[in-house]
Amino acid sequence: MQNSEKLKNLLELEILPDVEIAIDELFEVIDKTKNANRAQKEDLEELRDMRTECYAILEDLNRDEIEEEEIDALLEELMELKTEDQ
């Protein structure tokens, strides 16, 4: 399997679902308190930005617009982040 496919699978099957769950959980907390504090707003903004970046990377992958070196670097970085979270 090429690294581009690995990156695509990592984003689609692991990273994006995790981000969506985190967004949903944050919304539940905000909904219960009926108000978001500053930290929650910042967290929500970061999660939304991350989700947007992931979709942009997937789009670029589908168009073959990312060079192999960048794919390798992104894959390595995301694997490190995923490992740190566990």
VENKA-V401165 format. One record per pair of residues at least 4 apart in sequence whose ideal C-beta (glycine too) atoms are under 6 Angstrom apart, sorted by the first residue. I is the first residue (numbers start at 1). J is the second residue. D is the distance in whole Angstrom. If there is no record, write none. Layout:
i=I j=J d=D
i=I j=J d=D
//
This chain:
i=1 j=5 d=5
i=1 j=6 d=6
i=3 j=71 d=5
i=3 j=72 d=6
i=3 j=75 d=5
i=4 j=61 d=6
i=4 j=71 d=5
i=6 j=75 d=6
i=7 j=71 d=6
i=7 j=74 d=6
i=7 j=75 d=5
i=8 j=61 d=5
i=9 j=13 d=5
i=10 j=14 d=5
i=10 j=15 d=6
i=10 j=78 d=6
i=11 j=15 d=5
i=11 j=16 d=6
i=11 j=54 d=5
i=11 j=58 d=6
i=15 j=54 d=6
i=16 j=54 d=5
i=19 j=47 d=6
i=19 j=50 d=6
i=19 j=51 d=5
i=22 j=47 d=6
i=23 j=47 d=5
i=26 j=44 d=6
i=30 j=36 d=4
i=30 j=40 d=6
i=36 j=40 d=4
i=36 j=41 d=5
i=60 j=65 d=4
i=60 j=66 d=5
i=61 j=66 d=6
i=66 j=70 d=5
i=66 j=71 d=5
//
